[in-house]
Amino acid sequence: MERRETHRTRRRVPCLFSYEGHVHNALIVDLSVGGMFLQTDTAISPGTELTIRLRSDAFEDLELRGRVVRRRFTPTVIATLI
């Protein structure tokens, strides 16, 4: 049973974000009006505010800001399948 009120669009969109003074690579796995699932191997604590940067030849650079709501550990072997 789906608990979300908004539809999530599944995509694999590469992005960058800064955390603790370092730039990290990540993938946006799904996206909706109310949030996104960001796949990264960087452990980020819930409550942390992030700025996520999207770059593409198809559009100007885009910055998204948000807060980490929860963290889920996914083993590397499974993460490559998401």
Contacts in CASP RR format, 6 or more apart in sequence:
PFRMAT RR
TARGET T0000
AUTHOR 0000-0000-0000
METHOD contacts of the structure
MODEL  1
MERRETHRTRRRVPCLFSYEGHVHNALIVDLSVGGMFLQTDTAISPGTEL
TIRLRSDAFEDLELRGRVVRRRFTPTVIATLI
4 32 0 8 1.000
6 32 0 8 1.000
6 33 0 8 1.000
6 34 0 8 1.000
7 32 0 8 1.000
8 30 0 8 1.000
8 31 0 8 1.000
8 32 0 8 1.000
8 37 0 8 1.000
9 30 0 8 1.000
9 31 0 8 1.000
9 32 0 8 1.000
10 29 0 8 1.000
10 30 0 8 1.000
11 28 0 8 1.000
11 29 0 8 1.000
11 30 0 8 1.000
11 31 0 8 1.000
12 27 0 8 1.000
12 28 0 8 1.000
12 29 0 8 1.000
13 27 0 8 1.000
13 28 0 8 1.000
13 31 0 8 1.000
13 54 0 8 1.000
14 25 0 8 1.000
14 26 0 8 1.000
14 27 0 8 1.000
15 25 0 8 1.000
15 26 0 8 1.000
15 27 0 8 1.000
15 28 0 8 1.000
15 38 0 8 1.000
15 52 0 8 1.000
15 53 0 8 1.000
15 54 0 8 1.000
16 23 0 8 1.000
16 24 0 8 1.000
16 25 0 8 1.000
16 26 0 8 1.000
16 52 0 8 1.000
16 53 0 8 1.000
16 55 0 8 1.000
17 23 0 8 1.000
17 24 0 8 1.000
17 26 0 8 1.000
17 38 0 8 1.000
17 40 0 8 1.000
17 50 0 8 1.000
17 51 0 8 1.000
17 52 0 8 1.000
17 53 0 8 1.000
18 24 0 8 1.000
18 50 0 8 1.000
18 51 0 8 1.000
19 42 0 8 1.000
19 44 0 8 1.000
19 48 0 8 1.000
19 50 0 8 1.000
24 40 0 8 1.000
24 42 0 8 1.000
25 40 0 8 1.000
26 38 0 8 1.000
26 39 0 8 1.000
26 40 0 8 1.000
26 42 0 8 1.000
26 52 0 8 1.000
27 38 0 8 1.000
27 39 0 8 1.000
27 40 0 8 1.000
28 36 0 8 1.000
28 37 0 8 1.000
28 38 0 8 1.000
28 39 0 8 1.000
28 52 0 8 1.000
28 54 0 8 1.000
29 36 0 8 1.000
29 37 0 8 1.000
29 38 0 8 1.000
29 39 0 8 1.000
29 82 0 8 1.000
30 36 0 8 1.000
30 37 0 8 1.000
31 37 0 8 1.000
36 64 0 8 1.000
38 50 0 8 1.000
38 52 0 8 1.000
39 74 0 8 1.000
39 79 0 8 1.000
39 82 0 8 1.000
41 76 0 8 1.000
41 79 0 8 1.000
43 71 0 8 1.000
44 50 0 8 1.000
44 68 0 8 1.000
44 71 0 8 1.000
45 68 0 8 1.000
45 71 0 8 1.000
46 68 0 8 1.000
46 69 0 8 1.000
46 70 0 8 1.000
46 71 0 8 1.000
47 67 0 8 1.000
47 68 0 8 1.000
47 69 0 8 1.000
48 67 0 8 1.000
48 68 0 8 1.000
49 65 0 8 1.000
49 66 0 8 1.000
49 67 0 8 1.000
49 68 0 8 1.000
50 65 0 8 1.000
50 66 0 8 1.000
50 67 0 8 1.000
50 68 0 8 1.000
51 63 0 8 1.000
51 64 0 8 1.000
51 65 0 8 1.000
51 66 0 8 1.000
52 63 0 8 1.000
52 64 0 8 1.000
52 65 0 8 1.000
52 66 0 8 1.000
53 61 0 8 1.000
53 62 0 8 1.000
53 63 0 8 1.000
53 64 0 8 1.000
54 61 0 8 1.000
54 62 0 8 1.000
54 63 0 8 1.000
54 64 0 8 1.000
55 61 0 8 1.000
55 62 0 8 1.000
74 82 0 8 1.000
END
